[in-house]
Amino acid sequence: MAVELVVGTYDCTMKGFSIDPLDPQTGLCKKYQEKVHSGCVKAVASGGHYLATGGTDEVIKLYDMRRHTEIGTLLQHNGSITWLCFFKDKLLLSASEDGCVCVWRCGGGWDLLHILTGHKMWDLKSGNGIFSQRLKKAAELVSWNSSGDQYVLSYGEFLLVHEVKSGNTLASIEVGKQINSVVYVRQDVLAVGSEHPSVLLYSTLSGDCLARLEGHTKRVKALCVCPVSGILFSASSDETIRVWRLANPLPDAVCVNTSELGSRVTCMAITHETANPEKTFLTSTNKETIVQTTKQQFVSTVEPSVSTVEMPMDHVSTPVKPRKTTTKIC
């Protein structure tokens, strides 16, 4: 079963590639390339059959990857979109340089449910902050393992791995270069991309470097993992994507394919192969609906079956229904 690797680039484009994770030596097969933002693409995420991209133009674009169509545009943030993440195919979370995290309901009108301000752990259903911890300095990246029992924070050249249950620090890791990307490849193993051309694998329990994957000639900008098949993708400023087969033991991991892109990648995500392979481009003729949510001072709504609860002081609690306009594109 093939999957799609979707990448965002500095030159405002999104590129899609098909690859068989069970036979990655066949390499990346380019399927489409489309200019999707008026600025650099900073974030891309997939959830179910949805895909979202965000850029320095402060806009979030939405796509239905079953049909390869653009289905919406979300306008709320007042700064570059720096991060996107789906919770299954139910919620979309977006973060921006404006210091806010927006929680959107997937599908339908893509309603804006909450605007979260301040850095803490949140209950996404109610929009309440449930845990906060003062950090010595501002963290730049955060990543969770799939079981949800530990997470890692990056600070420049350093990583701190935390256990959720106890709150203890499991490991402190010095990478030696500015960290650009960090992902869990196993429950207790991190892959780290930095200003160094190597991809580094670390144990979150001991903090030891388990493997150094070499091949890129410039900094590693983005990482993405296909956990079922044990395939790791790395994108570098040398304008290549390398496909790594993770082995056991990890030092035996090997690069099984290298693909030239012709542009520098900023972000990556994996989504499912399209059900209709004849539609291979996200062109304007495929666009169906644009949903534009006008920027509000504050928005917070809850499911009808859930009673409204008091929000923390740093979360605006006045419920306001966002205005939307829907336009049919022929």
Phi, psi and chi 1 to 4 in degrees:
 res  aa     phi    psi   chi1   chi2   chi3   chi4
   1 MET       -  116.0  176.5   62.6  179.9      -
   2 ALA   -76.0  155.1      -      -      -      -
   3 VAL  -123.8  167.0  -62.6      -      -      -
   4 GLU  -110.4  134.6  -75.1 -171.8   31.2      -
   5 LEU  -102.5  119.0  179.5   69.0      -      -
   6 VAL  -108.8  129.7 -177.9      -      -      -
   7 VAL  -124.7  146.5  -56.2      -      -      -
   8 GLY  -106.8  151.5      -      -      -      -
   9 THR  -130.2  168.7   69.1      -      -      -
  10 TYR   -66.9  -25.5  -80.6  103.6      -      -
  11 ASP   -93.5   30.7   54.3   10.3      -      -
  12 CYS    74.3    8.5  -44.2      -      -      -
  13 THR  -107.5  157.5   62.3      -      -      -
  14 MET  -116.2  132.9  176.2  174.1   67.7      -
  15 LYS  -121.7  141.1  -60.4 -178.6  179.6 -176.6
  16 GLY  -120.1  137.3      -      -      -      -
  17 PHE  -131.5  142.7  -57.4   87.7      -      -
  18 SER  -101.4  141.6  176.3      -      -      -
  19 ILE  -150.6  143.7 -173.3  170.2      -      -
  20 ASP   -90.9  109.2 -176.2   -9.3      -      -
  21 PRO   -65.5  -18.9   24.8  -33.4      -      -
  22 LEU   -85.8  -14.3  -59.6 -179.8      -      -
  23 ASP  -141.1   63.5 -172.7   20.2      -      -
  24 PRO   -67.9  -13.4   26.6  -34.5      -      -
  25 GLN   -62.7  -21.8  -68.5   90.9  -21.2      -
  26 THR   -67.5  -17.8   57.0      -      -      -
  27 GLY    85.6 -176.8      -      -      -      -
  28 LEU   -88.3  129.3  -61.0  173.8      -      -
  29 CYS  -105.5  114.2  177.7      -      -      -
  30 LYS   -68.5  130.5 -172.7  175.0  179.3  179.8
  31 LYS  -111.8  -36.1  -59.2 -170.3   64.5  177.8
  32 TYR  -160.2  161.0   53.0   82.2      -      -
  33 GLN  -148.2  126.8  175.3  175.8  -35.1      -
  34 GLU  -144.7  137.1 -177.2   81.2    0.7      -
  35 LYS   -77.5  116.4 -176.9  175.3 -179.8  178.7
  36 VAL  -114.4  -14.5  -67.2      -      -      -
  37 HIS  -136.7  161.3  -70.7  -85.3      -      -
  38 SER   -89.5   -0.4   60.1      -      -      -
  39 GLY  -139.1 -176.4      -      -      -      -
  40 CYS   -55.6  136.1  168.9      -      -      -
  41 VAL   -80.7  117.5 -178.4      -      -      -
  42 LYS  -101.4  -23.0  -62.1  -81.1  -73.9 -176.0
  43 ALA  -149.6  146.5      -      -      -      -
  44 VAL  -146.9  141.8   59.9      -      -      -
  45 ALA  -150.9  153.2      -      -      -      -
  46 SER  -128.6  148.5   66.5      -      -      -
  47 GLY  -154.3  114.8      -      -      -      -
  48 GLY    62.5 -128.4      -      -      -      -
  49 HIS   -96.5    8.4   60.5  -85.6      -      -
  50 TYR   -95.2  150.3  -64.8  120.0      -      -
  51 LEU  -135.3  141.9 -177.1   82.0      -      -
  52 ALA  -131.5  142.5      -      -      -      -
  53 THR  -128.8  150.8   62.6      -      -      -
  54 GLY  -139.5  150.8      -      -      -      -
  55 GLY  -143.7 -173.1      -      -      -      -
  56 THR   -72.2   -8.5   56.3      -      -      -
  57 ASP   -82.7    5.6   55.2    5.1      -      -
  58 GLU    70.6   18.0  -54.0  179.7    3.4      -
  59 VAL  -114.9  144.3  169.6      -      -      -
  60 ILE  -110.1  125.7  -59.8  170.1      -      -
  61 LYS  -104.5  142.4  -65.7  -71.9 -171.7   71.9
  62 LEU  -118.8  143.5  -56.0  170.2      -      -
  63 TYR  -138.6  147.0  -53.5   89.6      -      -
  64 ASP  -101.1  108.6 -177.1  -20.8      -      -
  65 MET   -80.8   -6.9  -61.9  -53.7  -71.4      -
  66 ARG   -69.3  -34.8  -64.3  172.5  -59.8 -177.1
  67 ARG  -115.9   -0.9  -63.3  172.8  -67.0  165.5
  68 HIS    54.4   53.8  -81.5 -170.0      -      -
  69 THR  -125.3  146.0   56.8      -      -      -
  70 GLU   -82.0  127.0 -178.5 -179.1  -27.9      -
  71 ILE  -115.5   -9.0   58.6  173.0      -      -
  72 GLY  -173.7  163.9      -      -      -      -
  73 THR  -135.4  125.2  -60.6      -      -      -
  74 LEU  -107.0  126.9  -58.5  179.2      -      -
  75 LEU  -122.7  109.6  -54.2  173.8      -      -
  76 GLN  -148.7  -40.5  176.1   62.8   41.4      -
  77 HIS   -75.2  152.0  -70.7  -69.4      -      -
  78 ASN  -114.8   50.6  -67.8  -61.7      -      -
  79 GLY   179.9  168.1      -      -      -      -
  80 SER   -57.0  139.2  -62.5      -      -      -
  81 ILE   -76.2  121.4  -50.4  -59.8      -      -
  82 THR  -107.6  -16.2   56.6      -      -      -
  83 TRP  -161.0  140.5  179.4   79.1      -      -
  84 LEU  -136.5  144.9  -65.9  166.6      -      -
  85 CYS  -156.5  135.7 -179.6      -      -      -
  86 PHE   -97.2  141.6  -79.0   91.5      -      -
  87 PHE  -101.0  101.8  174.3   67.8      -      -
  88 LYS    53.1 -132.8  -60.6 -178.9  179.6  178.9
  89 ASP  -117.9   29.1   58.4   -9.1      -      -
  90 LYS  -102.2  -41.9  -54.8  -62.0 -177.7 -176.8
  91 LEU  -131.0  147.8  -61.0  174.3      -      -
  92 LEU  -118.4  129.9  169.5   64.9      -      -
  93 LEU  -110.0  134.9  -74.4   76.8      -      -
  94 SER  -129.8  139.5   61.0      -      -      -
  95 ALA  -122.9  152.0      -      -      -      -
  96 SER  -143.4  166.1  166.1      -      -      -
  97 GLU   -68.2   -7.2  -70.1 -179.5  -10.0      -
  98 ASP   -77.9   -0.9   61.6   11.7      -      -
  99 GLY    84.9    8.1      -      -      -      -
 100 CYS  -112.5  150.4  -64.0      -      -      -
 101 VAL  -114.2  123.7  174.6      -      -      -
 102 CYS  -102.1  139.3  -68.7      -      -      -
 103 VAL  -112.6  119.5 -177.1      -      -      -
 104 TRP  -114.5  143.2  -49.0   83.3      -      -
 105 ARG   -84.0  126.4 -179.9 -172.0  -72.0  112.6
 106 CYS   -73.6  141.1  -65.2      -      -      -
 107 GLY    84.1  171.3      -      -      -      -
 108 GLY    60.7 -124.8      -      -      -      -
 109 GLY   -88.9    2.7      -      -      -      -
 110 TRP    50.7   57.1  -70.8   83.2      -      -
 111 ASP   -65.5  142.4  -65.5  -31.4      -      -
 112 LEU   -83.7  112.5  178.7   57.9      -      -
 113 LEU   -87.9  -44.2  -58.5  179.1      -      -
 114 HIS  -147.0  151.6  -53.9  -69.6      -      -
 115 ILE  -117.2  117.4  -63.2  178.5      -      -
 116 LEU  -103.9  129.7  -47.4  177.8      -      -
 117 THR  -123.5  146.6   59.0      -      -      -
 118 GLY    92.3  150.8      -      -      -      -
 119 HIS   -98.9  113.9  -65.3  -68.5      -      -
 120 LYS  -166.3  179.1   58.5 -178.3   70.3  176.2
 121 MET   -87.5  138.3  -68.5 -174.5 -174.8      -
 122 TRP  -122.6  147.4  -62.0   90.2      -      -
 123 ASP   -86.9  110.3 -177.9  -28.5      -      -
 124 LEU   -69.9  -23.0  -64.0 -178.5      -      -
 125 LYS   -72.8  -43.5 -171.0  173.0 -176.5  178.7
 126 SER   -98.9  -19.8   66.1      -      -      -
 127 GLY    81.4   12.2      -      -      -      -
 128 ASN   -89.0  143.2  -79.5  -25.4      -      -
 129 GLY   -75.4  131.4      -      -      -      -
 130 ILE  -113.0  -14.9   57.5  175.6      -      -
 131 PHE  -160.5  139.0  173.7   78.4      -      -
 132 SER  -142.7  149.7   63.4      -      -      -
 133 GLN  -143.7  130.1 -179.9  178.5   -2.2      -
 134 ARG   -73.4  128.4 -175.7  172.7  -64.2  -83.4
 135 LEU  -100.5  153.4  -56.0  175.1      -      -
 136 LYS   -67.0  -31.6  -66.4 -177.9  179.0  179.6
 137 LYS  -153.8  169.6   55.3 -178.2  177.8  179.0
 138 ALA   -69.2  130.0      -      -      -      -
 139 ALA   -81.5  149.7      -      -      -      -
 140 GLU  -103.8  -33.1  -62.2  168.1   -6.5      -
 141 LEU  -137.5  151.1  -61.3  170.9      -      -
 142 VAL  -138.8  139.5   58.9      -      -      -
 143 SER  -143.6  140.3 -179.0      -      -      -
 144 TRP  -110.9  148.2  -69.0   73.7      -      -
 145 ASN   -79.0  166.4   66.9   -2.4      -      -
 146 SER   -69.1  -24.5   59.4      -      -      -
 147 SER   -82.7  -13.2   62.7      -      -      -
 148 GLY    76.1   15.5      -      -      -      -
 149 ASP   -99.8   -3.0   59.3    3.3      -      -
 150 GLN  -154.5  156.7   64.0  176.2 -116.8      -
 151 TYR  -144.5  162.2   61.3   95.3      -      -
 152 VAL  -126.4  140.7   60.0      -      -      -
 153 LEU  -116.1  140.9  -59.4  173.9      -      -
 154 SER  -110.1  141.3   75.8      -      -      -
 155 TYR  -133.9   92.4  -53.5   84.2      -      -
 156 GLY    63.5 -106.5      -      -      -      -
 157 GLU   -99.0    4.3  -57.9  177.7    0.6      -
 158 PHE  -119.5  153.8  -64.1   88.5      -      -
 159 LEU  -126.2  139.2  -65.7  170.2      -      -
 160 LEU  -122.6  123.0  -73.4 -179.5      -      -
 161 VAL  -100.7  128.1 -177.3      -      -      -
 162 HIS  -118.2  143.3  -62.2  -87.4      -      -
 163 GLU   -92.9  131.6 -175.9 -178.9   44.2      -
 164 VAL   -69.0  -47.2  174.2      -      -      -
 165 LYS   -61.1  -47.2 -173.8  175.4 -178.6  179.6
 166 SER   -93.7  -23.3   65.7      -      -      -
 167 GLY    80.3    2.3      -      -      -      -
 168 ASN   -76.0  155.3  -65.7  -26.0      -      -
 169 THR   -85.1  118.9  -60.0      -      -      -
 170 LEU   -81.8  -36.2  -62.9  178.0      -      -
 171 ALA  -156.0  146.9      -      -      -      -
 172 SER  -118.8  122.4  177.7      -      -      -
 173 ILE  -122.3  128.3  -59.1  169.6      -      -
 174 GLU  -103.2  114.2 -177.7  176.6   -0.8      -
 175 VAL   -83.5  -34.2  175.9      -      -      -
 176 GLY    97.8  -14.2      -      -      -      -
 177 LYS  -137.1  158.2  -65.0  -73.2 -174.8  177.7
 178 GLN   -55.1  128.5  173.1   69.1   34.6      -
 179 ILE   -86.1  130.0  -62.7  166.4      -      -
 180 ASN  -105.3  -28.7  -61.6  -38.6      -      -
 181 SER  -156.3  143.2 -179.3      -      -      -
 182 VAL  -146.3  131.3   55.9      -      -      -
 183 VAL  -139.9  151.2  -64.1      -      -      -
 184 TYR   -82.1  125.9  -83.3   87.2      -      -
 185 VAL   -99.7  -20.6  -63.7      -      -      -
 186 ARG  -144.1  175.2  -64.0  177.8 -176.7  171.6
 187 GLN   -59.2  -30.9  -65.5  -61.5  -36.9      -
 188 ASP  -130.1   27.8   55.9   -1.6      -      -
 189 VAL  -134.5  130.9  176.9      -      -      -
 190 LEU  -108.4  143.9  -66.9  170.0      -      -
 191 ALA  -107.1  133.1      -      -      -      -
 192 VAL  -126.5  128.6 -179.6      -      -      -
 193 GLY  -110.6  138.4      -      -      -      -
 194 SER  -143.7 -169.0   68.9      -      -      -
 195 GLU   -68.3   -9.7  -67.9  -63.2  -57.7      -
 196 HIS   -84.9  146.8 -166.8  -82.4      -      -
 197 PRO   -73.0   -8.2   22.7  -32.7      -      -
 198 SER   -91.1  148.9  -62.0      -      -      -
 199 VAL   -92.9  127.2  178.2      -      -      -
 200 LEU  -109.1  137.8  -55.6  175.2      -      -
 201 LEU  -112.1  127.3  -57.5 -178.8      -      -
 202 TYR  -124.8  146.1  -72.5   95.5      -      -
 203 SER   -81.0  130.8  166.8      -      -      -
 204 THR   -81.4   -9.1   62.1      -      -      -
 205 LEU   -90.2  -40.7  -58.1  179.5      -      -
 206 SER  -106.4  -21.3   65.0      -      -      -
 207 GLY    81.8    2.8      -      -      -      -
 208 ASP   -75.8  148.0  -65.4  -23.7      -      -
 209 CYS   -79.9  117.6 -176.4      -      -      -
 210 LEU   -89.6  -30.3  -55.9  176.3      -      -
 211 ALA  -161.2  153.9      -      -      -      -
 212 ARG  -126.0  113.7 -178.5 -176.5  -65.2  -93.0
 213 LEU   -95.5  112.5  -49.3 -177.6      -      -
 214 GLU  -110.1  147.4  -61.5 -177.6  -19.6      -
 215 GLY   162.7  -39.4      -      -      -      -
 216 HIS   -68.0  154.8  -72.2  -61.4      -      -
 217 THR  -108.1   -9.8   58.6      -      -      -
 218 LYS  -133.5 -177.8  -65.8 -176.8  179.6  180.0
 219 ARG   -54.8  150.0   64.1  176.1  178.8  170.9
 220 VAL   -92.8  116.9  178.3      -      -      -
 221 LYS   -94.5  -33.8 -174.7   62.2  177.9  176.2
 222 ALA  -148.1  149.0      -      -      -      -
 223 LEU  -132.3  150.0  -62.9  169.4      -      -
 224 CYS  -152.9  139.2 -172.2      -      -      -
 225 VAL  -122.8  141.6   65.0      -      -      -
 226 CYS  -105.6   93.9 -173.4      -      -      -
 227 PRO   -65.2  -32.1   22.6  -31.5      -      -
 228 VAL   -64.6  -40.7  175.5      -      -      -
 229 SER   -97.0   -7.5   58.5      -      -      -
 230 GLY    70.4   34.4      -      -      -      -
 231 ILE  -106.1  132.4  -62.1  -62.5      -      -
 232 LEU  -114.5  132.5  175.1   68.5      -      -
 233 PHE  -107.1  135.9  -59.1   92.1      -      -
 234 SER  -129.0  134.8   61.2      -      -      -
 235 ALA  -117.1  136.9      -      -      -      -
 236 SER  -126.8  162.4  167.6      -      -      -
 237 SER   -71.3   -2.2  -68.4      -      -      -
 238 ASP   -80.8    7.5   61.7   10.7      -      -
 239 GLU    67.5   32.4  -59.5 -174.2   -2.0      -
 240 THR  -127.9  155.7   66.6      -      -      -
 241 ILE  -116.1  128.9  -69.3 -179.6      -      -
 242 ARG  -108.3  142.0  -74.5 -176.6  171.9 -100.8
 243 VAL  -109.9  120.9 -175.5      -      -      -
 244 TRP  -113.0  133.6  -52.5   87.3      -      -
 245 ARG   -95.3  113.9 -174.8 -171.9  -64.3  -81.5
 246 LEU   -77.7  129.6  -59.7  178.5      -      -
 247 ALA  -108.5  173.9      -      -      -      -
 248 ASN  -129.2  104.0 -163.2    5.4      -      -
 249 PRO   -79.0  159.2   29.4  -36.5      -      -
 250 LEU   -61.9  -33.0  -74.0  170.9      -      -
 251 PRO   -59.5  -16.1  -27.8   37.2      -      -
 252 ASP   -88.1    6.3  -65.4  -24.9      -      -
 253 ALA   -60.5  140.7      -      -      -      -
 254 VAL  -131.7  152.3  -66.0      -      -      -
 255 CYS   -84.3  120.8  178.3      -      -      -
 256 VAL  -102.3  -11.0  -64.4      -      -      -
 257 ASN  -163.3  145.2 -176.0  -95.6      -      -
 258 THR  -130.3  128.6  -57.5      -      -      -
 259 SER  -121.0  132.3  -63.3      -      -      -
 260 GLU   -82.9  131.4  -60.9  -78.1  -14.8      -
 261 LEU  -103.0  -32.9  -65.1 -174.9      -      -
 262 GLY    80.9    7.1      -      -      -      -
 263 SER  -156.7  161.6   56.0      -      -      -
 264 ARG   -91.2  129.9  -68.2 -176.0  -63.0  156.3
 265 VAL   -87.7  141.8  172.3      -      -      -
 266 THR  -109.6  -27.5   56.4      -      -      -
 267 CYS  -159.6  160.3   50.6      -      -      -
 268 MET  -146.2  156.0  -66.3 -167.6  -66.7      -
 269 ALA  -155.4  154.8      -      -      -      -
 270 ILE  -107.4  134.6  -69.3  176.1      -      -
 271 THR  -134.1  172.3 -173.8      -      -      -
 272 HIS   -77.5  153.9  -65.5  -66.9      -      -
 273 GLU   -60.7  142.1  175.0   73.0  -76.9      -
 274 THR   -65.6  144.8  176.8      -      -      -
 275 ALA   -77.8  -15.9      -      -      -      -
 276 ASN  -124.5   89.1 -174.1   -5.1      -      -
 277 PRO   -67.4  -11.5   25.2  -33.6      -      -
 278 GLU   -70.4  -27.4  -65.2 -179.3   -2.4      -
 279 LYS   -91.8  101.1  -69.4 -173.5  176.9 -178.6
 280 THR  -112.5   -0.9   55.6      -      -      -
 281 PHE  -130.2  142.8  -72.0   91.2      -      -
 282 LEU   -89.7   70.1  -69.6  162.8      -      -
 283 THR   -92.4  168.3   60.8      -      -      -
 284 SER   -64.4  -23.8   58.1      -      -      -
 285 THR   -71.1  -17.3   56.5      -      -      -
 286 ASN   -91.2  -12.3  -72.0  -24.0      -      -
 287 LYS   -70.2  136.4  -65.6  177.7 -176.0  177.3
 288 GLU  -113.1  -53.9  -68.3 -174.4  -16.0      -
 289 THR  -136.0  138.9  -55.3      -      -      -
 290 ILE  -114.2  121.9  -60.7  -65.4      -      -
 291 VAL  -108.0  114.0  179.1      -      -      -
 292 GLN  -109.6  117.6  -63.8 -178.4  -24.6      -
 293 THR   -98.8  114.2  -57.0      -      -      -
 294 THR   -68.9  147.3   57.8      -      -      -
 295 LYS   -67.4  132.9  -63.1 -178.7 -180.0 -179.9
 296 GLN  -116.8  158.9  -52.7  -88.1  -32.1      -
 297 GLN   -68.4  -36.2  -74.3  -68.0   88.9      -
 298 PHE  -161.0  143.7   43.8   85.3      -      -
 299 VAL  -144.6  133.1  177.2      -      -      -
 300 SER  -155.9  117.5  176.8      -      -      -
 301 THR  -128.7  158.7   62.4      -      -      -
 302 VAL  -130.8  163.4  -65.4      -      -      -
 303 GLU   -60.5  145.9  -64.1  -74.9  -13.1      -
 304 PRO   -57.8  -29.4  -25.4   33.8      -      -
 305 SER   -82.8   -4.3   58.9      -      -      -
 306 VAL  -109.6  129.1 -179.8      -      -      -
 307 SER   -73.3  147.8   59.0      -      -      -
 308 THR   -70.8  135.2  -55.6      -      -      -
 309 VAL  -117.6  160.6  -65.1      -      -      -
 310 GLU   -71.3  131.4 -176.6  179.1   -6.0      -
 311 MET   -91.0  156.2  -57.4  -65.8 -178.7      -
 312 PRO   -61.9  163.2  -18.0   28.8      -      -
 313 MET   -62.0  -31.0  -70.0  -59.4  -66.2      -
 314 ASP   -89.7   10.8   58.4   -9.5      -      -
 315 HIS  -122.4  121.4 -179.8  -77.0      -      -
 316 VAL   -70.7  130.2 -178.1      -      -      -
 317 SER  -110.8    3.7   58.7      -      -      -
 318 THR   -77.6  119.0  -54.1      -      -      -
 319 PRO   -73.9  127.2   -3.3   15.6      -      -
 320 VAL  -136.6  128.2  176.9      -      -      -
 321 LYS   -78.1  122.0 -173.0   69.9  173.6  179.0
 322 PRO   -67.7  141.8   23.6  -31.3      -      -
 323 ARG   -79.6  141.7  -59.9 -172.1  -58.9  -87.5
 324 LYS  -134.7  147.3  -65.8 -177.3  -74.2  -67.7
 325 THR  -123.4  136.0   58.9      -      -      -
 326 THR  -114.5  129.2  -57.6      -      -      -
 327 THR  -123.1  132.5  -54.7      -      -      -
 328 LYS   -86.8  123.2 -175.9   74.0  172.7 -177.2
 329 ILE  -101.9  119.8  -55.0  -64.4      -      -
 330 CYS   -82.2      -  -60.9      -      -      -
